[in-house]
Amino acid sequence: MNEDRRDIARKILDYLRKNPDAGDTLEGISRWWVQNECVEQSVDTVAGALETLIMRGLVRKEDIKGGSPLFKICRKSD
């Protein structure tokens, strides 16, 4: 994993740990969670970071019928 992706993955996970009920789309995460952390990254980098977090079992992707999927923190009960 490259350094940008690792940094973004850490920021996403930190945000979700502070806000365990949060969930958002790829675009929302890119715009509001990551950009608000004063990091200007492309949606592709955020997508890669989310993919890494999903593969590690830290974040889950929730498909929404007729809409963009949401990404949320994995809880032990998931």
Backbone as CSV, one residue per row, in Angstrom:
resi,resn,N_x,N_y,N_z,CA_x,CA_y,CA_z,C_x,C_y,C_z
1,MET,0.856,-1.168,0.000,0.000,0.000,0.000,0.903,1.232,0.000
2,ASN,0.595,2.207,-0.874,1.438,3.395,-0.912,1.131,4.317,0.269
3,GLU,1.980,5.280,0.485,1.882,6.145,1.658,0.598,6.963,1.669
4,ASP,0.174,7.498,0.511,-1.066,8.276,0.450,-2.258,7.421,0.858
5,ARG,-2.328,6.213,0.312,-3.442,5.321,0.622,-3.435,4.952,2.105
6,ARG,-2.277,4.686,2.656,-2.150,4.337,4.080,-2.624,5.503,4.952
7,ASP,-2.239,6.718,4.599,-2.625,7.902,5.361,-4.145,8.100,5.309
8,ILE,-4.720,7.952,4.128,-6.165,8.112,3.971,-6.900,7.013,4.731
9,ALA,-6.425,5.784,4.644,-7.055,4.672,5.364,-7.050,4.957,6.865
10,ARG,-5.954,5.466,7.370,-5.860,5.801,8.803,-6.859,6.891,9.169
11,LYS,-6.986,7.911,8.333,-7.917,9.003,8.604,-9.374,8.518,8.581
12,ILE,-9.701,7.643,7.634,-11.056,7.103,7.562,-11.349,6.286,8.814
13,LEU,-10.430,5.425,9.188,-10.633,4.583,10.366,-10.712,5.432,11.633
14,ASP,-9.877,6.447,11.756,-9.943,7.358,12.907,-11.305,8.029,12.980
15,TYR,-11.799,8.495,11.836,-13.105,9.157,11.799,-14.200,8.190,12.248
16,LEU,-14.162,6.963,11.730,-15.181,5.986,12.081,-15.098,5.575,13.549
17,ARG,-13.927,5.524,14.093,-13.790,5.195,15.515,-14.356,6.308,16.391
18,LYS,-14.175,7.551,15.979,-14.726,8.687,16.722,-16.224,8.828,16.515
19,ASN,-16.717,8.329,15.385,-18.124,8.449,15.005,-18.644,7.077,14.582
20,PRO,-18.804,6.144,15.525,-19.116,4.760,15.172,-20.458,4.556,14.479
21,ASP,-21.356,5.513,14.534,-22.636,5.388,13.838,-22.604,6.018,12.451
22,ALA,-21.443,6.542,12.048,-21.310,7.217,10.755,-21.319,6.214,9.614
23,GLY,-21.755,6.672,8.473,-21.708,5.917,7.240,-21.875,6.897,6.093
24,ASP,-21.171,6.697,5.010,-21.273,7.633,3.894,-20.849,6.944,2.615
25,THR,-21.146,7.598,1.508,-20.755,7.111,0.192,-19.285,7.439,-0.059
26,LEU,-18.738,6.861,-1.117,-17.360,7.160,-1.509,-17.188,8.659,-1.710
27,GLU,-18.121,9.277,-2.418,-18.020,10.711,-2.688,-18.126,11.527,-1.404
28,GLY,-19.031,11.131,-0.514,-19.183,11.841,0.759,-17.947,11.725,1.631
29,ILE,-17.375,10.530,1.671,-16.147,10.342,2.448,-15.031,11.203,1.873
30,SER,-14.914,11.209,0.556,-13.867,12.017,-0.092,-14.048,13.494,0.218
31,ARG,-15.265,13.954,0.125,-15.538,15.384,0.277,-15.525,15.827,1.733
32,TRP,-16.213,15.104,2.609,-16.438,15.603,3.955,-15.471,15.058,4.988
33,TRP,-15.182,13.785,4.960,-14.335,13.214,6.005,-12.868,13.505,5.736
34,VAL,-12.442,13.240,4.520,-11.019,13.352,4.193,-10.634,14.806,3.953
35,GLN,-11.409,15.516,3.174,-11.076,16.905,2.866,-11.123,17.764,4.124
36,ASN,-12.050,17.476,5.015,-12.108,18.234,6.269,-10.877,18.005,7.133
37,GLU,-10.147,16.957,6.854,-8.897,16.694,7.573,-7.727,17.417,6.897
38,CYS,-8.027,18.348,6.007,-7.018,19.145,5.298,-6.132,18.272,4.412
39,VAL,-6.710,17.270,3.835,-5.980,16.404,2.922,-6.709,16.451,1.593
40,GLU,-6.025,16.831,0.563,-6.624,16.866,-0.758,-6.194,15.622,-1.516
41,GLN,-7.090,14.651,-1.578,-6.815,13.393,-2.252,-7.893,13.144,-3.285
42,SER,-7.567,12.366,-4.269,-8.535,12.031,-5.295,-9.474,10.948,-4.788
43,VAL,-10.627,10.864,-5.413,-11.595,9.831,-5.083,-10.969,8.451,-5.283
44,ASP,-10.109,8.306,-6.286,-9.451,7.016,-6.525,-8.595,6.586,-5.335
45,THR,-7.896,7.515,-4.720,-7.065,7.190,-3.560,-7.943,6.787,-2.389
46,VAL,-9.052,7.506,-2.185,-9.978,7.169,-1.106,-10.578,5.792,-1.362
47,ALA,-10.952,5.514,-2.609,-11.514,4.205,-2.955,-10.518,3.092,-2.640
48,GLY,-9.269,3.309,-2.961,-8.233,2.318,-2.660,-8.058,2.121,-1.165
49,ALA,-8.108,3.210,-0.419,-7.977,3.115,1.036,-9.159,2.354,1.625
50,LEU,-10.365,2.635,1.129,-11.543,1.912,1.610,-11.448,0.427,1.274
51,GLU,-10.978,0.119,0.083,-10.796,-1.279,-0.325,-9.852,-2.005,0.641
52,THR,-8.775,-1.346,1.016,-7.822,-1.928,1.957,-8.473,-2.168,3.313
53,LEU,-9.234,-1.197,3.799,-9.901,-1.336,5.091,-10.944,-2.452,5.060
54,ILE,-11.629,-2.613,3.939,-12.610,-3.694,3.790,-11.897,-5.036,3.816
55,MET,-10.809,-5.162,3.063,-10.068,-6.422,3.023,-9.529,-6.805,4.406
56,ARG,-9.226,-5.818,5.229,-8.703,-6.084,6.576,-9.829,-6.314,7.593
57,GLY,-11.069,-6.193,7.139,-12.202,-6.432,8.023,-12.484,-5.299,8.993
58,LEU,-11.996,-4.098,8.686,-12.184,-2.956,9.564,-13.373,-2.092,9.161
59,VAL,-13.702,-2.114,7.884,-14.803,-1.332,7.327,-15.638,-2.271,6.474
60,ARG,-16.955,-2.011,6.438,-17.823,-2.813,5.588,-18.530,-1.912,4.590
61,LYS,-18.862,-2.489,3.460,-19.570,-1.790,2.395,-21.016,-2.248,2.447
62,GLU,-21.929,-1.300,2.552,-23.355,-1.596,2.636,-24.016,-1.114,1.346
63,ASP,-24.473,-2.057,0.546,-25.126,-1.693,-0.711,-26.522,-1.156,-0.435
64,ILE,-26.865,-0.074,-1.094,-28.157,0.579,-0.958,-28.888,0.452,-2.291
65,LYS,-30.077,-0.124,-2.250,-30.853,-0.307,-3.477,-31.113,1.046,-4.133
66,GLY,-30.681,1.157,-5.383,-30.904,2.378,-6.152,-30.002,3.544,-5.773
67,GLY,-28.980,3.305,-4.953,-28.103,4.397,-4.547,-26.660,3.954,-4.427
68,SER,-25.840,4.872,-4.046,-24.426,4.582,-3.843,-24.243,3.814,-2.543
69,PRO,-23.291,2.873,-2.508,-23.065,2.118,-1.272,-22.536,3.018,-0.159
70,LEU,-22.819,2.607,1.079,-22.285,3.299,2.253,-21.155,2.471,2.830
71,PHE,-20.217,3.156,3.445,-19.088,2.499,4.086,-19.161,2.804,5.569
72,LYS,-19.094,1.748,6.386,-19.232,1.885,7.823,-18.187,1.048,8.532
73,ILE,-17.954,1.373,9.788,-17.002,0.597,10.571,-17.597,-0.784,10.862
74,CYS,-16.753,-1.784,10.888,-17.190,-3.130,11.264,-17.251,-3.194,12.787
75,ARG,-18.318,-3.751,13.263,-18.471,-3.969,14.710,-18.429,-5.463,14.943
76,LYS,-18.136,-5.847,16.137,-18.044,-7.280,16.447,-19.337,-8.000,16.131
77,SER,-20.462,-7.304,16.190,-21.745,-7.948,15.933,-22.084,-8.029,14.443
78,ASP,-21.269,-7.429,13.576,-21.533,-7.452,12.118,-21.245,-8.811,11.535
